[in-house]
């Protein structure tokens, strides 16, 4: 994995990171999820999910507390401004 080598995330890793953020931003307003729920919803292995969550958390895009994950206030605001699009 790129995280272990200090390299930039790969295309597959970017795709997973985008999917995580879109899942957390959802249409229901602030959406919190457990890591297990995210893994099931996105159909990914726990290790790949943990690595992606760590990268996003380190970048300030999402927040992690224990097993709970949610989009950061900055990510929600950027989404409100319509700057996040598929």
N, C-alpha and C positions, 0 to 999 in steps of 0.2 A: 504494500500500500504506500501511497505517496507520503502519508503522514509519518511513517516510520523512517523514510529516507530524507525527509525535509524538502521534498519536491512539491511543486504545485499540484493541486487535485487534478485528477484525470477527468475526461469527459463523462465517464460513468459516475464518478463521484460528484461532479457538478449537477448531473441529472438528479441524483438522489437528494442533494442539498436543496435544489429547487422544489422537488416534490414534498420535502419536509415542510418548507416554508409555506407552500400553497396549502398543504393540509392544515397547518396550524392557523393560518389566516382565515380560512373558511368564510362562509357567509354568515355565520352565527355570532359575529363579533369576536371578542377575545375568546380564544379556544385553547384550553389546556388539555394535554394528553399525557398518558403514561408512555414510557418507552416501549412497553409491550404492545400497547394499542397501536402505536405508530408502526411498529415492525409488521404487525398483522395487516393494517390498512394499506401499507406500501408494498407488502410482500417481499421484505428484505431480511437478511440474516441479522441477528442481534449485534454482532461485531461490526459489520459495515455501518449499521445505524449508529452505534456508539461513537465510531470514528467521525462520522458526518456531524453528529450533534456536538462533538468536541470542537471541530473546526468552526462550526457556526457560532457556538458559544464564545469561543476565543475571539471571533470577529465582531461580537456584540449584536449578532442578528437574532439570537434567541437566548432564552434563559433556561437554566436547568437547576432544579432543586430536588435532590434525591432522585426519584424515578419520574418526577413530573417535569414536563417541558412545555414552554409557551413562547410565542413570538415576542421579541423585545418591543418596548414602546416605540423605538425608532422604526422598526420594521412595520409596525401597525400604522404609524403616521405616513410613511412612504406609500403604503398600500392605500390609505385614505386619499392621498393626493393623486392617485391613479398612475403612479410611476412604476408599479409592479404589474406587468401584463404577461399573458402567455403568448 
